[in-house]
């Protein structure tokens, strides 16, 4: 039993050392991603504490961050806002799937809690990811929707007492109308339609 315990602890230490080495590289890559997502003041750290050995080793691993200058590093789940969590998740997904054989990435409302310039940065990041992997994004932000290569309109209806979800591809005119609806609501103004067209053209999705 003592021999087995010694071997187990040695294996756990080897695993812990490998995790800590990988964590340093992971920190740098995630920080780079977050700064590209309009989080220039962010600090990110992977923290290790030791626990009694179990099937996962001896490490308790926490992701810590500080979003603002002068603030201490704290667990992400305790201090991150909705917008910060969305961008952290996008950064993690991009980094952790980069070298894996993942055929498709799906982001459901990754834009929660963001707007303006941050939304544009998220849209650009999603567009960059989509050049490497098939990417499906559910969004309500026009800045992000305009970055898509293709648009699918998702709508719900009730038929014969049952709810159905319909998904239909959109041509350019429909894309303009749908982005304009995100901008102005149900009543689409000419200004909103022109703004939507400008967003598509600026994103290089004029077709």
Secondary structure as GFF3:
##gff-version 3
##sequence-region A 1 207
A	DSSP	alpha_helix	2	36	.	.	.	ID=ss1
A	DSSP	beta_strand	43	54	.	.	.	ID=ss2
A	DSSP	beta_strand	57	66	.	.	.	ID=ss3
A	DSSP	beta_strand	74	75	.	.	.	ID=ss4
A	DSSP	alpha_helix	76	79	.	.	.	ID=ss5
A	DSSP	alpha_helix	82	96	.	.	.	ID=ss6
A	DSSP	beta_strand	104	108	.	.	.	ID=ss7
A	DSSP	alpha_helix	116	130	.	.	.	ID=ss8
A	DSSP	beta_strand	134	138	.	.	.	ID=ss9
A	DSSP	alpha_helix	142	145	.	.	.	ID=ss10
A	DSSP	beta_strand	152	159	.	.	.	ID=ss11
A	DSSP	beta_strand	162	169	.	.	.	ID=ss12
A	DSSP	alpha_helix	172	184	.	.	.	ID=ss13
A	DSSP	alpha_helix	190	202	.	.	.	ID=ss14
###
